[in-house]
Amino acid sequence: MGVGLFIQSCHIGVTDPNQPTTDVLNSAVGILAFAKGGPYNGAFSSGTSASYYPTLDDALGEGELSIVQAFYESMGDLIFCPYGNSDFKFLDNPTSWVLDDGSTVLNPIGQGQPHEIKLRNDRAYGATNSMLHEWTYMYVLNNNANQLLADIDGTTFTGDQTTIKAVLKAWAYWWKGYAYSKIGSLYIAGVIDDMPNQTNGNYVTNAAILTEATKNFNAAITVLQTLSVNDAYTNTLQTIIPGTSLSGSAYMNAGVPTPTEWIHSINTMMARNIVANSRVADLQASDWNNVLTLTNGGLKQKEVAFVVRSFGDDTKSPVGKDDGTPGLLCAIGGSGGYGSSTFFISERFVQDFRSGDKRLAQNIGDLGSSAFINARSRGISFGTRWYLIDGGSGMAGTLVYTHSSQTGVGVDDTYIGPSYEENVLMAAEAKIRTGDTNGGLALLDQVRTWQGSGLAAISGTGLTQIQALEELRSERRVALFGRGIAFYDARRLGILDDVSKGGGRTNAVVLSPKVGGGFITNIKATINYNYLSYFDVPATDVVFNAPATGSAPIVFNPH
């Protein structure tokens, strides 16, 4: 990956004397290296490629694209992790299950996810505190973008300085918008920081954080609208984006994003911020029309989006070739069953594939005798009959979720930002929810065709709006696996709420122990997840940065 500089944020309360100071940013070479290292080393490196944060390594590794993405995927019940590292055994463990025979099974450990992860939101728990990870990575990213903005105008570049500086400013505004988007989408409150290596105690609501994200995204768009593709534009982006991210794939053109493509990524992110952070019952027709406007200007097929790809030498890519994503950490154990992998495929994920979907046959294998239930006696959601197939089963033209070093280095598009499929599925939902059911289903069909599902079109088949929304719900889980969206969807649909408040999932597949050995496959179970909708501000931050008078609440009260 070349030179990778990054400056840590004041928010994590740690000063590393071995970190480079801002004095290195007094030349064009230094600032370009920093523009690259800030996001790709400072925030997104994962697996064996990770920039080492001792405070975030709880023996499962660390990284935004592996551990944090796994938080989203596991709380959304696409995958699960029964281990205590990074608090997974509580983070993705429901409160109770009602089985097909009407019996209720309670969570056998602790007092439920909200209590247990709040309890561990304490400096004493270190990396076990799951509330610490996303906050740290995203405030490091934001701080590095602030540093970049502070140094651009004072730096002399060779060649077309106007274009080079504009590209770097758009780059910084994009990452600030991204960081605030992620913070506002997970935490009850946050801090708006626009100065490098400084902070303040003025905690604001997550809604205000998301407004700040929009402000920075719009600033990036304003800059990008002044740019066209020329040598200075292309060369600058080729310098600050890892080469492996520019190689293209079956689903994306090679090269750097054009200004228009970059704006399309921003529009899709802004649409996501609306959809992900609103309960569906609260969105009005005007909100969905706004989503349609943004997605109409969002990512198109084959456009260059923000991704990373693995490389044979892990030091030259932000993502480890065997351990850099939740998908890799599911697939690496093959069909070995419990104990062979870090993460495992959820029964509820497999349940959401439609009959005949080639993506199921391509990506999901049967564990057979290696199937397991109630791993470590920590809860019956920690059981499965399935595994993720490394490199797929060989079905040409059908999406493969993940490739390790054994099946294809650099093949996967590991999305940092949004994707074409996410953009289309948000547009589909907006159409369905505003009365154009067939128009929305036609877009859903496009995604299924694009990913080689082999499923027959469902637009024009007479589905009701309710039936169409159920197709959309399941399709978002299947099409967007590994992209960190599942938690948002489960939250906004109310699935993560306590069943007493209308939450939970019904007609769920759950494995339960059978008397005498083996297991029962329940197909009508009800799962009471009862998860937090938003995280508290990490206690590590509060210790070093106490809330000022008038700050927004920093603790989420689910009741």
C-alpha positions, 0 to 999 in steps of 0.5 A: 500500500506504500507509505501510509501515514495517519494521525490518531484522534483526540477522542480515543484518549491516547497519544502514541509517541511513535506516531508521526507528527503533522510536521511530515505534512510540509511537502506534496509527497507527505500530504499525498501519502497522508491523504492515502494513509488517513483512510486506508491505514487509519480506518479501513485496514483490517485482518492481517493488514490492520494498523495495530490499535492495541486498545481495539484488539481483543484477540479476534483481530481488529479493523473496520472492515472485519470486526465492525462490519461483523457487528452490523452483520451479526446484530442483523442476524446474517452471521453469528459469533459465539465467542466473548471477544469484542463482546460478541457473545452478548452483542448478537444474542437474543433475549428469548426464543419461542419454539414450534411447540410453544415452549420458551427458551431464555438466553442462558447467559447474562441479562440480555444484550442491552444490559450486558454491552452497556455494562462493558462500556467501561475503560476497564473492559478495553477492546471487549467494549463493543461500543468503542470500535466504530467510534474510534475508527471514525473519529480517527478518519474525521481527524485525519480529514481535518488535518488534510483540509488544514494543510492543503492550501499551504502546500505547493504541488507540481503541475495543475495545483488548482485541480490537485488541491480541489481533489484533495478537498473533495477527498477530505469532505467525502471522508468527513461526511462518511465518518459522521454518517457512520457515527450518527447511524450507530451512536445516540450522540457525537461531537462535531470536530472540524479542527485537527487534533482538537475536541470539545465537550459539546455532544449533539444528537445523532440527528445533528451528526447526520446533518453534519454528514450531509453538510460535508457531502454537499461540500464535496459535491460542490468541489466535484462539480468544478472538476473534470477528468484530466491528468492531474485529477486521475494522477492524484486519485491514483496516488491516494487510492491503493492500486488494488482498489483500481483494478476493477472486477466483474461488477465494477469498471477499473480506474478511479471514479470520475467526478460524476461517479463520485457524486453518485456514491455521495448521493447513495450515501445520503439516501442510505442515511435517510433510510437507515436512520428512520423507522419505516412508520415515520417516513412520509411520501416526501421522504421517500420522494427525496430518497428517489431523487437521491437514488436517481442520481446514485450509483449505476451498473459498473460505475467505480465505487469505493472498495478495497481488494485483497492482494498477495502481500497483505502489506499492500492492501488495506484488507487481509486476503484471508481474514479481512472481512466477515465473509472471509472469517466465515468461509475460512473454516470451510465445512469444519463446523464449530471451532473452525471459523470466527463467524458462522452463517445464520439459519435466518440468513439461509431462510431468506433465499427464495427457492431456486436462487442460484446465489444460495447454491453458489455460496452456501454449503451444508455442514452435514454431520458438522452442524452444531447447536447452542455453541458453548451453551451460550444460546440457541441462535449460536447454531447452524447447518450451513457454511459459507463456500470459499470461492463459490461452487463454480456457477458461472455468472452468479455472485460469489460472496467471498474469495480467500487466498486459496480461491482468488486474491483481489477478486472481491469488491469489499465495499467501504461505501455504498454499491449499485445494488444498495442504490437500486434497492433503496429506489425500489423500496421508495417506489413500493412504499409510494404506491408504485409496487410494480415499478419497485419490483422491476428494480428488485428484478434488476438486482437479482438479474445483475447478481445472476440469481436465476430467479424469474421476474416478480414484477407484474405478477400481481404481488400486493404491496405487503408481499412486495415489501417482504420480497424487498426485505429478503432481497436486501439481506441476500444481495447486500450480504457482507456490506454492513447494512443488515443491522440498519434494516432490522432496526428500522423495521422494528425487528430488533425491538422487544416483542412486547413493543411489536418487535422480534421475528416470527416464523424463524428457523431455529435449531433446538436440542433434542432429548437424547441428542441431535437437534430439532429444526423449528420453522415457526419460532419467534425470536425476541432480539431485544437489542439496542437501537443505538449505542451509548457514547463510549465511556473511554471518550467520556473520561477524557472528554466530559460532556459540556453543559447543555450537551445531548444525552450520551446514554441511549435509553431503550425504554 
